[in-house]
Protein backbone atom coordinates (compact mmCIF):
# COMPACT_ATOMS: atom_id res chain seq x y z
CA UNK A 1 0.00 0.00 0.00
CA UNK A 2 1.09 3.53 -0.76
CA UNK A 3 0.06 6.51 1.37
CA UNK A 4 -1.01 9.57 -0.67
CA UNK A 5 -1.82 12.96 0.85
CA UNK A 6 -4.31 14.85 -1.32
CA UNK A 7 -3.70 18.62 -1.67
CA UNK A 8 -6.70 19.55 0.52
CA UNK A 9 -5.41 17.33 3.33
CA UNK A 10 -1.95 18.87 3.13
CA UNK A 11 -3.48 22.34 3.29
CA UNK A 12 -5.67 21.35 6.28
CA UNK A 13 -2.72 19.90 8.15
CA UNK A 14 -0.47 22.87 7.45
CA UNK A 15 -3.14 25.37 8.55
CA UNK A 16 -3.86 23.51 11.78
CA UNK A 17 -0.20 23.11 12.71
CA UNK A 18 0.56 26.75 11.82
CA UNK A 19 -2.31 27.89 14.03
CA UNK A 20 -1.01 25.86 16.99
CA UNK A 21 2.55 27.07 16.37
CA UNK A 22 1.48 30.67 16.88
CA UNK A 23 0.86 29.90 20.56
CA UNK A 24 3.13 26.93 21.18
CA UNK A 25 5.70 25.86 18.56
CA UNK A 26 6.85 22.80 20.56
CA UNK A 27 3.30 21.47 20.78
CA UNK A 28 2.80 22.05 17.06
CA UNK A 29 5.91 20.02 16.24
CA UNK A 30 4.84 17.23 18.59
CA UNK A 31 1.31 17.06 17.20
CA UNK A 32 2.53 17.12 13.60
CA UNK A 33 4.83 14.22 14.49
CA UNK A 34 1.86 12.32 15.91
CA UNK A 35 -0.08 12.85 12.69
CA UNK A 36 2.89 11.65 10.62
CA UNK A 37 3.54 8.59 12.75
CA UNK A 38 -0.05 7.42 13.06
CA UNK A 39 -0.99 7.99 9.42
CA UNK A 40 2.18 6.13 8.46
CA UNK A 41 0.81 3.07 10.26
CA UNK A 42 -2.07 2.98 7.78
CA UNK A 43 0.27 1.45 5.20
CA UNK A 44 0.46 -1.72 7.32
CA UNK A 45 -3.00 -1.45 8.93
CA UNK A 46 -5.32 0.36 6.50
CA UNK A 47 -8.46 -0.59 8.39
CA UNK A 48 -7.29 0.67 11.79
CA UNK A 49 -9.50 3.75 11.63
CA UNK A 50 -13.22 3.62 12.25
CA UNK A 51 -15.79 3.65 9.42
CA UNK A 52 -16.26 7.20 8.18
CA UNK A 53 -19.34 9.38 8.23
CA UNK A 54 -19.18 9.59 4.44
CA UNK A 55 -19.61 6.27 2.66
CA UNK A 56 -16.34 4.78 1.48
CA UNK A 57 -14.18 6.69 3.95
CA UNK A 58 -12.53 5.91 7.25
CA UNK A 59 -11.59 8.16 10.16
CA UNK A 60 -8.40 7.89 12.13
CA UNK A 61 -8.50 9.67 15.48
CA UNK A 62 -4.96 10.86 16.17
CA UNK A 63 -4.21 9.96 19.78
CA UNK A 64 -3.03 12.68 22.15
CA UNK A 65 -4.40 15.37 19.80
CA UNK A 66 -7.80 16.74 18.80
CA UNK A 67 -7.31 15.72 15.17
CA UNK A 68 -9.22 13.31 12.96
CA UNK A 69 -7.82 12.19 9.62
CA UNK A 70 -10.35 11.26 6.95
CA UNK A 71 -9.04 8.76 4.43
CA UNK A 72 -10.09 6.25 1.81
CA UNK A 73 -8.59 2.84 1.09
CA UNK A 74 -8.35 2.01 -2.61
CA UNK A 75 -7.50 -1.68 -2.67
CA UNK A 76 -7.27 -2.09 -6.45
CA UNK A 77 -4.88 0.83 -6.72
CA UNK A 78 -3.04 -0.33 -3.57
CA UNK A 79 -3.16 3.12 -2.07
CA UNK A 80 -4.55 5.02 0.86
CA UNK A 81 -5.70 8.56 0.16
CA UNK A 82 -5.70 11.07 2.99
CA UNK A 83 -8.61 13.43 2.21
CA UNK A 84 -8.80 15.80 5.18
CA UNK A 85 -7.34 16.60 8.56
CA UNK A 86 -9.88 18.14 10.92
CA UNK A 87 -9.79 19.49 14.43
CA UNK A 88 -12.54 17.90 16.50
CA UNK A 89 -14.17 21.31 17.04
CA UNK A 90 -14.48 21.98 13.29
CA UNK A 91 -17.68 21.47 11.34
CA UNK A 92 -17.67 18.16 9.48
CA UNK A 93 -17.62 18.41 5.67
CA UNK A 94 -20.94 17.79 3.88
N, C-alpha and C positions, 0 to 999 in steps of 0.2 A: 504494500500500500504506500502511496505517496501522499503527503500532506500538502495541500494547496491553500494558501490564504488569498481569498478574493479581495479586490481593491477596497470594497466597502468595509470589510472586516479589518483590514490594515488601517484604514482611516479611523474607524471606531476605536481601535486599540490605541493608536497614537494620541487621539484626542483625550481619551480617558487618562492615560498615563501622564500626558502633559498637564492636565488639570490637577492631578494629584501632586505632581512635581512642583507646582507653584507653591504649595504649602509645606511639602515634605519630600524632598528629592530622594532620600534614602528609602522611604516607603514606596515611592514610585518604582524605583529600581527593583526592590524586592517583589512587588506585585507583578511587574512585568516578567520577572524571572519565573514566578509561579505560573503565569499564563503559558510561557514558553515550555516549561517542563511538563505541565499537565496536558497541553495539547499535543506535545510530542509523543506522549504515551498512546495517543489514538492510533498511531501507526501499527502498534502491536495489538491494541485492544479497541477496535473501532466502535464497539457497541457499549463501551463503558459509561457513556452518558445516558440520560433518561430519554424516553421518547419525547419528541418536540411537540410544541403546541400547533405548529404547522405540519401538515401531513408530509412525510418523507424526510423530516429533519430530526435531529437529536439535539439535546442540550447538555452541555457539560458545565456543571457548577464548579468553579475554580475554588478549591478549598483555601481557607484563610484570607479570602477576599470577598468582595461583593459582586463579583463578575460572573456572568453566564456566557458561555460560548455556544453559538448556534452553528451546527454543522450538518452536512449531509454526506452519507457514505454512498459512493458510486462503485459497486462491486465490479461491474463489467469493465469499467475504466481503471479499476484498482487504485482509486484515489479517494481521499477525504477532503471535502471542500469546507473551509471555514467561511461561513456567511457573514456573521455579525459577532461583535463582542459588546455586551450590554452591561451596564451597572444595574443592580437589582431594583434601584429606585426609578429607572427609566421606564417610559411607556413601551410596551411590547409592540413590535411592528405588526401591521395588519396582515 
